[in-house]
Every structure is written in structure tokens, then in C-alpha cells.
């Protein structure tokens, strides 16, 4: 890890401001994922899932939304279009 980044506990990346993307595309990078899981953990009968292994991630425990939209496609298409425009300028 870059020595300058070691001093941060978290880092926020707001692509909705920079690239006019949906608000949900924002990203929060934290040093310890357990902090996020403890903050957003919801215990309910309908949300119970089978026990996940240590290497599997249950995304319901990492944010307020219980489901995820496919916003990565919107970002990918925007970056692809931007790269295409930059190539034409060269």
C-alpha cells in the first residue's frame, strides 16, 4: 500500500460528482471491512441466509440496500465513451 494512504482510515470516491454517474456508484474504501459490517448489519427472519464461508461476501451486510443494481455497466460505458473521445483528440 502506498505510504501516503496508510494514514487514512477510510477513503471516499464520488464518481457521481466527477463523471455524472448515479449516486449509488459512490465508493467507500475502509481499512477494516468488519467496521462496515457491524454498522449495517440487519438481523431479520426474511434476511437470513445460509452461513457463508470466510471467503464469501454477503453484500447485505455492507450497506443500507439489501439488493444491488447493475450500475457498473453505466460506469463502464461512460469510461469507454470518454476513452474514445480522448483517442480522437490525440
C-alpha positions as CSV (number, residue, x, y, z in Angstrom):
1,X,0.0,0.0,0.0
2,X,1.2,3.5,-0.8
3,X,2.8,5.1,2.3
4,X,0.6,8.2,1.9
5,X,-2.6,6.2,2.0
6,X,-1.6,4.4,5.3
7,X,-2.7,7.4,7.4
8,X,-6.3,7.2,6.2
9,X,-8.9,5.1,8.0
10,X,-11.3,5.5,5.0
11,X,-11.4,7.0,1.5
12,X,-14.5,8.1,-0.3
13,X,-14.7,8.1,-4.1
14,X,-17.7,10.1,-5.5
15,X,-18.0,9.2,-9.2
16,X,-21.5,10.7,-9.2
17,X,-19.9,14.1,-8.8
18,X,-16.9,13.6,-11.2
19,X,-18.5,11.7,-14.1
20,X,-22.2,12.4,-13.7
21,X,-22.9,8.8,-12.6
22,X,-25.8,7.5,-10.4
23,X,-25.4,8.4,-6.7
24,X,-25.2,4.7,-5.8
25,X,-21.9,4.4,-7.7
26,X,-20.0,6.2,-4.9
27,X,-17.4,4.1,-3.2
28,X,-16.1,3.9,0.3
29,X,-12.8,2.1,0.9
30,X,-12.2,1.3,4.6
31,X,-9.2,-0.2,6.3
32,X,-11.3,-2.8,8.1
33,X,-14.4,-4.3,6.4
34,X,-15.6,-5.5,9.8
35,X,-16.4,-1.9,10.8
36,X,-18.8,-1.6,7.9
37,X,-20.4,-5.0,8.5
38,X,-21.0,-4.1,12.2
39,X,-22.5,-0.7,11.2
40,X,-25.0,-2.0,8.6
41,X,-25.8,-5.5,10.0
42,X,-29.5,-6.2,9.9
43,X,-30.9,-9.3,11.6
44,X,-34.3,-10.4,10.4
45,X,-36.1,-13.6,9.6
46,X,-36.5,-12.7,5.9
47,X,-32.9,-11.7,5.6
48,X,-31.4,-14.9,7.0
49,X,-29.2,-16.7,4.6
50,X,-27.2,-19.8,4.9
51,X,-23.9,-19.4,6.6
52,X,-21.3,-18.0,4.2
53,X,-17.7,-19.2,4.2
54,X,-14.9,-16.9,5.2
55,X,-14.1,-16.1,1.6
56,X,-17.6,-15.2,0.6
57,X,-19.0,-11.7,1.0
58,X,-22.6,-11.1,2.0
59,X,-23.2,-7.6,0.5
60,X,-26.4,-7.1,2.5
61,X,-24.1,-6.5,5.5
62,X,-22.1,-3.9,3.8
63,X,-24.7,-1.2,3.0
64,X,-28.2,0.1,3.5
65,X,-29.5,-1.5,0.4
66,X,-30.4,-5.2,0.5
67,X,-30.0,-5.6,-3.3
68,X,-27.7,-4.1,-5.9
69,X,-28.5,-2.6,-9.3
70,X,-26.1,-3.1,-12.2
71,X,-24.6,0.4,-12.1
72,X,-21.2,-0.9,-13.1
73,X,-22.4,-1.1,-16.7
74,X,-23.3,2.7,-16.6
75,X,-19.8,3.5,-15.3
76,X,-18.1,1.1,-17.8
77,X,-20.0,2.7,-20.8
78,X,-19.1,6.2,-19.6
79,X,-15.4,5.4,-19.3
80,X,-15.4,3.7,-22.7
81,X,-17.1,6.7,-24.3
82,X,-14.6,9.1,-22.5
83,X,-11.6,7.0,-23.7
84,X,-13.0,7.0,-27.2
85,X,-13.3,10.8,-27.2
86,X,-9.8,11.2,-25.8
87,X,-8.4,9.0,-28.5
88,X,-10.0,11.2,-31.2
89,X,-8.3,14.2,-29.7
90,X,-4.8,12.8,-30.0
